[in-house]
Amino acid sequence: MLISENNASASFHSDSDSDSDLDLDLEDILSLAKDLPFAHSQQPPTCKGYLRQKDSDFQVLEVLSFKPCGFGEHLFLQIEKQSSNTDWVIRQLIKKSGLIRKDIGYAGKKDRHSISCQWFSLHLPGKSELIDTTDFIEQLNGEGYRVVNHVRHNKKLRIGSILKNEFKITLRELSETIDVKNIEKIRNIGFPNYFGYQRFGRSYNNLNLANELLIKGIKINNRNTRGLVLSSARSFLFNLQLALRVEETSWNSEIDGDCFMLNNSRSYFSTKESCNTKTQECENEERQSIQKRLNSGDIHICGWLPGKQKSEVVSKSKELEEKSINNMNRWIDSLSELGMDSSRRAYRTLASDLECEQKENVVTISFSLPSGSYATSLLRELVDFKDLSLDF
């Protein structure tokens, strides 16, 4: 079964007369997580194919949001890795450098089944830049990864310090030619910023663990695993909100009460504060200004990542948000009780430098995405694909 294959029984909201305290069971949760609606067509793409027949079919280059200064206690390493995940590379760097975990920094995690080029930092206080020798760098190399560049900086590399990720992805055994109209739509207006299936673990097991943690109160002693499970829960709730907006064709168009996020930023705002004092003329001008900024890509409508702070949306936007997640109240209450901070995420992603070259039944698609957006969420709008790495 292809990863994006629809389930006709899936629905992203409950009937208006249903009990809002009645939570979805795990089978419903998994069904909704897998079967997200499409923005640029009503059905999955008719073109089918295979992703990651080999690691080189999925290539990623991480571009930092700043330029290292060239001096300081932190040695930045640009590492190319293949068939190895980011956490495994970190463990190897700890072993080979003699440092401890807090001395290692990275900007973002990259897929194991890929050829990825990403940055790490090593904290080397009191050690001269003379340590940056060929021999020292060579000893850091290991099976499945190698250092391709290095530079000094005066601060540790922090998570999220990414300007963009550049992708070059090959899909094989295509059943037909990709619809160029959907490529143009993505170029012009972007695509839904769904959290990709990778977020939820193998066979979506993170959602099973999230249900056990948030509903049954099981303990997860490993801090990293617990954090990942809670993040998966919030990601699922966000996807539910976005899915309903896609179904309503309002994921890319303002409705009353929306919040808006600045492009390539986590800063957001709403227009609700002075709504009681606005004249009709003022409201019309504001709406035109917002839509103009949406059309230009300067801002994006954004959804709620639940936590202890309430969502800021009001009016029609609040109605849709509540409608999309009204059967997940026990999850939302538990996230609040656990003290997680709420945040927001853009409903839309803009892909830059999107190019698509198809030769017979093989296509290579290259593009750049901001940090936190999933390449597979773009691909699903073009090809109904099976990710072969899920079989490994």
C-alpha positions in Angstrom: 0.0 0.0 0.0 1.4 3.4 -1.0 2.2 5.7 1.9 -0.3 8.4 0.7 -3.1 6.1 -0.2 -6.4 7.5 0.9 -8.8 5.9 3.4 -12.3 6.8 2.4 -13.5 6.5 6.0 -11.2 9.1 7.4 -12.7 12.4 8.6 -11.0 15.4 10.1 -13.8 16.5 12.2 -16.7 15.1 14.1 -20.4 15.7 13.4 -21.7 18.8 15.1 -24.1 16.8 17.3 -21.4 14.4 18.6 -20.1 14.5 22.2 -16.9 16.6 22.2 -15.6 14.7 25.3 -15.6 11.4 23.4 -12.0 10.8 22.4 -10.9 9.0 19.3 -9.6 5.5 19.7 -6.1 4.5 18.6 -7.3 3.0 15.3 -9.0 6.3 14.4 -5.9 8.3 15.4 -3.7 6.2 13.2 -6.1 6.4 10.2 -6.3 10.2 10.4 -2.5 10.5 10.8 -1.9 8.5 7.6 -4.7 9.9 5.4 -4.2 13.6 5.1 -6.1 15.5 2.3 -4.3 17.0 -0.6 -4.2 20.7 -1.4 -3.7 20.7 -5.2 -6.1 17.9 -6.1 -9.1 16.2 -4.5 -7.4 12.7 -4.7 -3.9 11.3 -4.4 -1.8 12.0 -7.5 -2.4 9.4 -10.3 1.3 9.1 -10.8 2.8 6.4 -8.6 6.4 5.6 -7.8 9.1 4.6 -5.4 11.2 6.7 -3.1 14.7 5.7 -1.8 15.5 2.7 -3.8 19.0 3.7 -2.6 20.3 6.3 -0.2 21.6 8.6 -3.0 18.0 9.1 -4.1 17.5 11.4 -1.2 20.2 14.1 -0.8 20.1 17.0 1.6 22.5 19.9 2.1 22.0 21.9 5.3 22.7 25.7 5.1 23.2 27.5 8.4 21.5 30.8 9.1 24.8 32.5 9.9 28.4 32.4 8.8 30.9 31.0 11.5 33.3 33.8 12.5 36.5 31.7 12.0 37.8 31.8 15.6 36.7 30.7 19.1 36.4 27.6 21.3 33.9 25.7 19.1 35.1 23.7 16.2 32.4 23.5 13.5 32.4 20.3 11.4 30.5 19.9 8.1 29.9 16.2 7.9 28.6 14.1 5.0 26.8 11.0 6.2 25.1 8.1 4.6 23.0 5.2 6.1 23.5 6.8 9.6 21.3 9.1 11.6 22.3 12.3 13.4 22.3 10.8 16.9 24.6 8.0 15.8 27.1 10.4 14.4 27.0 12.4 17.6 27.9 9.2 19.6 30.8 8.5 17.3 32.1 12.1 17.7 31.9 11.8 21.5 33.8 8.5 21.4 36.5 9.7 19.0 37.0 13.2 20.5 36.8 12.3 24.2 34.1 15.0 24.8 30.8 14.6 26.6 27.3 15.0 25.1 26.8 18.6 26.2 30.0 19.6 24.3 28.4 18.6 20.9 26.0 20.9 19.0 24.0 20.4 15.9 21.4 22.4 14.1 18.9 19.7 12.9 18.4 16.0 12.5 18.6 14.4 9.0 17.2 11.2 7.7 19.2 8.0 8.1 18.4 6.7 4.6 19.9 9.6 2.7 23.2 11.3 1.8 23.0 14.3 4.1 25.5 17.1 4.6 25.0 18.8 8.0 26.9 20.8 10.6 28.1 19.8 14.1 30.1 21.7 16.7 32.7 20.5 19.3 33.5 22.5 22.4 37.2 22.6 22.8 37.9 25.2 25.6 41.5 26.2 26.2 42.6 24.2 23.2 44.5 26.1 20.5 43.3 26.3 17.0 46.4 24.3 16.2 44.3 21.2 17.1 42.5 21.7 13.8 45.1 19.6 12.1 44.6 17.1 9.3 45.4 14.3 11.7 42.8 15.4 14.3 40.1 15.9 11.7 40.9 12.5 10.1 40.5 10.7 13.4 37.0 12.0 13.8 35.9 10.3 10.6 34.0 7.0 10.9 32.1 4.4 9.0 29.2 6.0 7.1 30.3 9.6 7.6 33.3 11.9 6.9 34.3 15.5 7.7 34.2 17.6 4.5 34.8 21.1 6.0 35.7 22.7 9.3 35.8 26.2 10.8 36.0 27.8 14.2 33.2 29.8 15.9 32.8 31.5 19.3 29.4 29.9 20.1 27.9 26.4 20.2 25.8 25.4 17.3 22.1 25.5 18.4 19.1 23.5 17.2 17.2 25.5 14.6 20.1 27.6 13.3 19.2 26.6 9.8 18.5 29.0 6.9 17.3 26.3 4.6 17.8 22.6 3.6 18.5 22.0 -0.1 17.1 18.7 -1.5 17.8 16.6 -4.5 15.4 13.7 -4.6 14.9 10.9 -7.2 11.8 8.8 -7.5 11.8 5.7 -9.7 9.5 3.4 -11.6 6.9 6.1 -12.1 3.7 5.0 -13.6 3.2 8.1 -15.7 4.3 11.7 -16.2 4.0 14.0 -13.2 1.2 16.6 -13.5 3.1 19.8 -14.4 0.1 21.9 -13.2 0.7 20.7 -9.6 4.4 21.6 -9.9 3.3 25.2 -11.0 0.9 25.4 -8.1 3.6 24.5 -5.6 5.9 27.1 -7.2 3.3 29.8 -7.0 1.5 29.2 -3.7 3.4 26.5 -1.8 2.0 23.4 -0.2 0.5 22.4 3.2 3.2 22.4 6.0 2.2 19.0 7.3 4.5 17.2 9.7 5.8 14.3 7.7 5.2 10.6 8.5 8.9 10.4 9.7 7.8 12.5 12.7 5.6 9.7 14.1 8.1 6.9 14.1 8.1 3.5 12.4 4.5 2.3 11.9 3.3 5.6 13.6 4.3 3.9 16.9 5.0 7.3 18.6 1.2 8.0 18.5 0.6 4.7 20.2 3.1 5.7 22.9 1.5 9.2 23.1 -1.9 7.7 23.7 -0.4 5.5 26.5 1.3 8.5 28.0 -1.4 11.1 27.8 -4.5 8.9 28.4 -3.2 6.0 30.5 -0.4 7.8 32.3 2.4 5.3 31.6 5.9 6.5 32.5 8.6 6.9 29.8 11.9 7.2 31.7 14.1 8.0 28.8 14.0 11.8 28.5 14.7 12.0 24.8 12.0 9.3 24.0 9.5 11.1 26.1 10.2 14.4 24.4 9.9 12.8 21.0 6.6 11.2 21.9 5.1 14.5 23.2 6.3 16.3 20.1 4.6 13.7 18.0 1.4 14.2 19.8 1.5 18.0 19.2 2.4 17.4 15.6 -0.6 15.1 15.1 -2.9 17.7 16.6 -1.4 20.4 14.3 -1.9 18.1 11.3 -5.6 17.7 12.2 -6.1 21.4 12.2 -4.3 21.9 8.9 -6.1 18.9 7.3 -9.5 20.6 8.0 -8.3 23.9 6.6 -7.2 22.0 3.5 -10.6 20.3 3.2 -12.2 23.7 3.6 -9.8 25.2 1.0 -8.8 27.9 3.6 -5.2 26.7 4.4 -3.9 29.5 2.2 -6.7 32.1 2.6 -7.6 34.3 5.6 -10.7 33.7 7.6 -11.9 35.8 10.5 -9.8 35.4 13.7 -6.7 33.9 12.2 -3.1 34.3 13.5 -0.3 34.9 11.0 3.4 33.9 11.1 6.1 35.9 9.4 7.9 34.0 6.6 11.0 32.2 7.8 10.3 33.2 11.4 8.6 32.0 14.5 7.1 35.4 15.2 3.4 35.7 14.7 0.6 38.1 15.3 -3.2 38.4 15.2 -5.5 41.2 14.1 -8.1 40.7 16.9 -6.9 43.3 19.4 -8.7 46.4 18.0 -11.5 44.6 16.3 -14.2 46.3 18.4 -13.1 49.8 17.4 -12.5 49.2 13.7 -14.7 50.8 11.1 -15.9 48.7 8.2 -13.6 50.6 5.9 -10.7 49.9 8.2 -11.5 46.2 8.3 -11.7 46.0 4.6 -8.3 47.7 4.2 -6.7 45.4 6.8 -8.2 42.3 5.1 -6.8 43.5 1.7 -3.4 44.1 3.2 -3.3 40.7 4.9 -4.3 38.9 1.7 -1.7 40.8 -0.3 1.0 39.7 2.2 -0.3 36.2 2.0 -0.1 36.2 -1.8 3.4 37.6 -1.7 4.6 34.9 0.8 5.5 37.5 3.4 3.2 35.9 6.0 1.4 32.6 6.5 -1.7 31.5 8.4 -0.5 29.5 11.4 -1.9 26.7 13.6 -1.7 25.8 17.3 0.8 23.4 18.8 -1.1 22.7 22.1 0.3 23.3 25.5 -0.5 25.2 28.7 -1.3 28.5 26.9 -4.6 28.8 25.1 -4.8 29.3 21.4 -5.0 32.9 20.3 -7.4 32.5 17.4 -11.0 33.8 17.6 -14.2 33.9 15.6 -14.5 31.6 12.6 -10.9 30.5 12.9 -11.5 29.3 16.5 -14.6 27.4 15.4 -12.6 25.5 12.8 -9.7 24.9 15.1 -12.0 23.5 17.8 -13.9 21.4 15.3 -10.7 19.8 14.0 -9.5 18.6 17.4 -12.7 18.4 19.6 -12.3 14.7 20.0 -8.8 15.0 21.4 -9.5 17.0 24.5 -7.9 14.5 26.9 -4.7 14.7 24.9 -4.8 18.5 25.0 -5.6 18.6 28.7 -2.7 16.3 29.5 -0.2 18.3 27.4 -1.3 21.4 29.4 -1.0 19.6 32.7 2.5 18.4 31.8 3.5 22.1 31.5 4.4 22.1 27.8 4.5 25.6 26.3 2.2 26.2 23.4 3.6 27.5 20.1 2.4 28.0 16.5 3.5 26.7 13.1 2.8 28.0 9.6 0.1 26.2 7.7 2.0 26.8 4.4 5.5 26.1 3.2 7.1 27.9 0.2 9.6 25.8 -1.8 12.3 27.9 -3.5 14.3 26.9 -6.6 11.9 24.1 -7.4 13.0 22.1 -10.5 11.6 18.8 -11.8 13.3 16.7 -14.5 11.6 13.5 -15.6 13.2 11.0 -18.0 10.9 8.1 -18.8 10.0 6.6 -15.5 12.6 8.4 -13.3 12.2 11.9 -12.0 14.7 14.1 -10.1 13.2 17.0 -8.1 15.3 19.6 -6.5 14.2 22.4 -4.1 14.9 24.3 -0.9 12.8 24.4 2.2 13.0 26.3 5.5 14.0 24.5 8.7 11.3 22.3 10.1 9.5 21.6 6.8 9.3 18.1 5.3 10.3 17.3 1.8 8.0 14.3 1.8 5.0 16.7 2.4 5.9 18.4 -0.9 6.5 15.1 -2.8 3.1 13.7 -1.8 1.4 16.5 -3.7 3.2 15.2 -6.9 3.6 11.5 -6.6 1.7 8.7 -4.7 4.9 7.1 -3.6 6.0 4.2 -1.4 9.1 5.0 0.7 11.2 1.9 0.5 13.3 2.9 3.6 10.3 1.9 5.7 10.8 -1.7 4.7 14.4 -1.8 6.2 
